């Protein structure tokens, strides 16, 4: 009785049936028959900072997180819901996932960009004396605060060389108010050995114009600091429409 011929044993190093790059091109063509994703990527890689519109930047991030769907409608919906690119990237995860079609992977892709932008801006601020890198400070504050829908108060504590030693959020308030406690701010400065500080808060209304209360609380903190040798360099108000320095306006 003749036995069937034995099959060749599997090779330990099989030859690839197709080049990986070719496989990737075929797979992408199947998912993107119009070539839209490929064109978007080409513009991103070969163009400058303005090569993609805001909604296209969001779309590209969503393409990575949601690989088998047309995500352009989602990107436009996010821009409409949050008002701007910065609004989308600064939104919290739960709010993002409240938008139809945005699950945890997409929310994470958006969040990581916002976090990275803030860390990069903060690192730039830390590398130089704050007063000599004022624009870098303003860029950081705008990234972090301009698009908040509630009022946030932070204090930047500086050493004798005006380098940042602590960036502390002292209050996250309601839509239009947030408590500032003079005693706590000055006590913290003393505890960490700060020589100076800068007050910062945002106006959720969008306009950075200071209120009478903004000016009064600044003067109160300046007086308390003066008695203990702590300088208040400025109070900066951040809004969607720009910023105001109370010192530059001659209000303190």
C-alpha positions in Angstrom: 0.0 0.0 0.0 1.4 3.3 -1.1 1.4 6.1 1.3 0.6 9.7 0.2 3.6 11.8 -0.3 4.5 13.9 2.8 4.0 17.6 2.6 7.0 19.8 2.9 7.6 21.0 6.4 6.8 24.7 6.9 9.8 27.0 6.4 11.3 28.7 9.5 11.8 31.8 7.3 8.9 31.9 4.9 9.1 34.3 1.9 6.7 37.2 2.2 3.9 36.8 -0.3 3.9 40.5 -1.0 6.0 43.5 0.0 4.6 45.1 3.2 4.5 48.6 1.7 2.5 47.2 -1.2 0.1 45.5 1.2 -0.4 48.7 3.1 -1.1 50.6 -0.2 -3.7 48.0 -1.2 -5.3 48.0 2.3 -5.5 51.8 2.3 -6.9 51.9 -1.2 -9.7 49.6 0.0 -10.5 51.8 3.0 -10.0 55.1 1.1 -11.1 54.5 -2.5 -11.2 58.2 -3.3 -7.6 58.7 -2.0 -8.7 61.5 0.4 -6.8 60.3 3.3 -3.6 59.9 1.3 -4.0 63.4 -0.1 -4.5 64.8 3.4 -1.4 63.1 4.7 0.6 64.4 1.7 -0.4 67.9 2.4 0.4 67.5 6.1 3.9 66.1 5.5 4.8 68.5 2.6 3.1 71.7 3.6 3.7 74.2 6.3 1.8 75.0 9.5 -1.2 76.2 7.6 -1.4 73.3 5.1 -4.5 71.9 6.8 -7.5 73.8 8.0 -8.6 73.4 11.6 -11.3 70.9 10.8 -8.8 68.9 8.8 -6.3 68.7 11.7 -9.1 67.3 13.8 -10.1 64.9 10.9 -6.5 63.6 10.7 -6.4 62.8 14.4 -9.8 61.0 14.1 -8.5 59.1 11.1 -5.9 57.5 13.3 -8.3 56.7 16.0 -11.2 55.6 13.8 -9.5 53.9 10.8 -12.5 52.6 8.9 -14.9 55.5 8.7 -15.4 58.8 7.0 -14.6 61.1 9.9 -14.9 64.4 8.1 -18.5 64.9 9.5 -17.3 64.1 13.0 -14.5 66.7 12.7 -16.9 69.4 11.5 -19.3 68.5 14.3 -16.6 68.9 16.9 -15.5 72.3 15.6 -19.1 73.4 15.6 -19.8 72.0 19.1 -16.7 73.5 20.7 -16.3 76.6 18.6 -12.6 76.3 17.5 -9.6 74.0 17.3 -8.4 75.0 20.7 -11.9 74.4 22.1 -11.8 70.8 20.8 -8.3 70.1 22.1 -9.0 71.6 25.5 -12.3 69.8 26.0 -12.5 67.2 28.7 -12.8 63.5 27.7 -16.4 63.0 29.0 -17.6 66.0 27.1 -15.9 64.9 23.9 -17.5 61.4 24.2 -20.9 63.1 24.5 -20.5 64.0 20.8 -22.1 61.3 18.5 -19.5 59.0 17.1 -16.7 60.0 19.5 -15.6 57.1 21.6 -12.7 56.7 24.1 -10.0 56.1 21.4 -11.0 59.3 19.5 -11.3 61.3 22.7 -7.8 60.1 23.8 -6.3 61.1 20.4 -7.7 64.6 20.8 -6.7 64.9 24.4 -3.0 63.8 23.8 -2.5 66.7 21.4 -3.9 69.3 23.9 -1.8 67.9 26.7 1.3 67.8 24.5 0.8 71.5 23.4 0.4 72.6 27.0 3.5 70.8 28.1 5.6 72.2 25.3 4.4 75.7 26.0 5.1 75.3 29.7 8.6 73.9 29.1 9.3 77.0 27.0 8.2 79.2 29.8 10.4 77.4 32.3 13.5 77.7 30.3 13.9 81.5 30.4 13.2 84.3 32.9 9.5 85.0 32.6 9.8 88.7 32.1 12.2 88.3 29.2 10.1 85.7 27.5 6.7 87.4 27.9 5.3 86.2 24.6 6.0 82.6 25.4 4.2 83.1 28.7 1.2 84.6 26.9 1.1 81.7 24.4 1.1 79.2 27.3 -1.7 81.0 29.1 -3.8 81.3 26.0 -3.4 77.5 25.2 -4.4 76.6 28.8 -7.1 79.2 29.6 -8.6 81.1 26.7 -11.2 78.6 25.8 -12.4 77.6 29.3 -16.1 78.0 30.0 -15.4 78.7 33.7 -13.2 81.1 35.4 -9.7 79.9 36.5 -7.2 81.7 38.7 -3.6 80.8 38.7 -0.5 82.3 40.4 2.9 82.1 38.8 5.5 82.2 41.6 9.0 83.4 40.6 12.5 83.3 42.1 14.9 86.2 42.4 15.9 85.6 38.8 12.2 85.8 37.7 12.3 82.1 36.7 9.1 80.1 37.3 9.3 77.9 40.3 5.6 77.1 40.7 2.6 77.4 38.4 -0.4 76.9 40.7 -4.1 76.9 39.9 -5.6 78.4 43.0 -9.2 78.3 42.0 -11.5 76.9 39.3 -14.8 78.8 39.6 -18.2 79.2 38.1 -19.0 80.9 34.8 -18.1 84.4 36.0 -16.5 84.4 39.3 -13.7 82.7 41.2 -12.4 83.3 44.7 -8.9 84.7 45.3 -7.6 84.6 48.9 -4.9 87.1 49.5 -3.6 85.4 52.6 -3.2 82.0 50.9 -1.4 83.4 47.9 1.1 85.3 50.0 1.6 82.4 52.5 2.4 80.1 49.6 4.9 82.5 48.3 6.6 82.7 51.7 6.5 78.9 52.0 8.3 78.2 48.7 10.7 81.1 48.9 9.2 83.1 46.0 10.5 86.6 45.4 7.7 87.7 43.1 4.5 86.5 41.5 2.2 87.1 38.6 -1.6 86.8 38.9 -3.5 85.3 36.0 -7.2 84.6 35.4 -9.5 84.2 32.4 -12.8 85.8 31.5 -15.2 83.1 30.1 -17.2 85.9 28.4 -14.3 86.3 25.9 -13.4 89.9 26.6 -10.2 90.4 28.7 -11.2 93.9 29.9 -10.6 94.1 33.7 -13.4 94.7 36.1 -13.3 97.0 39.1 -13.0 93.9 41.3 -10.0 92.6 39.3 -8.2 95.9 40.0 -9.1 96.0 43.6 -8.0 92.4 44.4 -4.7 93.0 42.6 -4.0 96.1 44.7 -4.9 94.2 47.8 -2.4 91.4 47.0 0.2 93.9 46.0 0.0 95.7 49.3 0.2 92.4 51.3 3.2 91.3 49.3 4.9 94.7 49.7 4.9 94.3 53.4 6.7 90.9 53.2 9.1 91.8 50.3 7.2 89.9 47.6 6.7 91.8 44.3 3.5 91.4 42.3 4.8 92.0 38.7 1.4 91.9 37.0 -2.1 90.6 36.7 -2.9 89.2 33.3 -6.4 88.6 32.1 -6.9 86.1 29.3 -9.9 86.0 27.0 -10.8 84.6 23.6 -10.4 88.0 22.2 -6.9 88.5 23.5 -5.3 89.5 26.8 -4.9 92.5 29.1 -2.0 93.3 31.4 -3.1 95.5 34.2 0.5 96.8 34.5 0.7 97.7 30.8 -2.7 99.6 31.1 -1.4 101.5 34.1 -4.0 100.1 36.4 -1.6 98.9 39.0 
